[in-house]
Structures are given as structure tokens and as C-alpha cells.
Amino acid sequence: MDLIGKKIGIMMPGQVAHTPAFNLSAKYIIHTIGPAWKERTYANLVPQIEKIP
């Protein structure tokens, strides 16, 4: 898995990558990156989401 992480590299919020599912019952796993949510209120999350391209 470390090798796959090195291939994908650093991902920013809003980006998506897929990897093989290995021993799971799917062909691929889709990885998504969301904003860091430190404040647990909806009002604080909206401005972070709006920054995602």
C-alpha cells in the first residue's frame, strides 16, 4: 500500500484517486479527500467546502 501512496502523491480536498481493491469484493477503491473539519458546526464547514475547486 505504501507504493500506491507514493504513486498517488499528495492529494488536496476535492481530488479523487482509485486503487486496486486487492482482497476485497470490488475491483477498485475510490479515495476522496474532503476538507479538514475542526469546528463541528455546519456554519464553519460551508466556507471550507466552497473553496474546493
C-alpha contacts under 8 A as a table, 3 or more apart, distances in Angstrom:
res1	aa1	res2	aa2	distance
1	M	4	I	5.17
1	M	5	G	6.32
2	D	5	G	5.00
2	D	6	K	6.27
3	L	6	K	5.13
3	L	7	K	6.35
4	I	7	K	4.98
4	I	8	I	6.23
4	I	19	T	7.45
5	G	8	I	5.22
5	G	9	G	5.96
6	K	9	G	5.13
8	I	11	M	7.60
8	I	17	A	7.25
11	M	15	Q	6.20
11	M	16	V	7.90
11	M	33	I	7.00
12	M	15	Q	5.75
12	M	33	I	6.43
13	P	32	T	7.75
13	P	33	I	4.68
13	P	34	G	4.79
13	P	35	P	5.44
13	P	52	I	6.39
14	G	32	T	6.84
14	G	33	I	5.61
14	G	34	G	6.02
14	G	35	P	7.89
14	G	52	I	5.76
14	G	53	P	6.95
15	Q	32	T	6.02
15	Q	33	I	5.88
16	V	30	I	6.98
16	V	31	H	5.63
16	V	32	T	4.61
16	V	33	I	6.75
17	A	30	I	5.87
17	A	31	H	5.23
17	A	32	T	6.69
18	H	28	Y	6.27
18	H	29	I	5.45
18	H	30	I	4.42
18	H	31	H	5.90
19	T	28	Y	5.48
19	T	29	I	5.31
19	T	30	I	6.68
19	T	31	H	7.90
20	P	27	K	6.02
20	P	28	Y	4.49
20	P	29	I	6.12
21	A	24	L	5.42
21	A	25	S	7.45
21	A	26	A	5.82
21	A	27	K	5.25
21	A	28	Y	4.55
21	A	29	I	5.37
22	F	27	K	7.59
24	L	27	K	7.72
26	A	29	I	7.41
35	P	48	Q	6.33
35	P	49	I	6.64
37	W	40	R	6.74
37	W	45	L	6.51
39	E	44	N	6.23
39	E	45	L	7.43
40	R	44	N	7.47
40	R	45	L	7.82
41	T	44	N	5.54
41	T	45	L	6.58
42	Y	45	L	5.11
42	Y	46	V	6.39
43	A	46	V	5.75
43	A	47	P	7.71
44	N	47	P	6.47
44	N	48	Q	7.42
45	L	48	Q	5.36
45	L	49	I	6.39
46	V	49	I	5.16
46	V	50	E	6.19
47	P	50	E	5.11
47	P	51	K	6.55
48	Q	51	K	5.40
48	Q	52	I	7.20
49	I	52	I	5.53
50	E	53	P	7.82
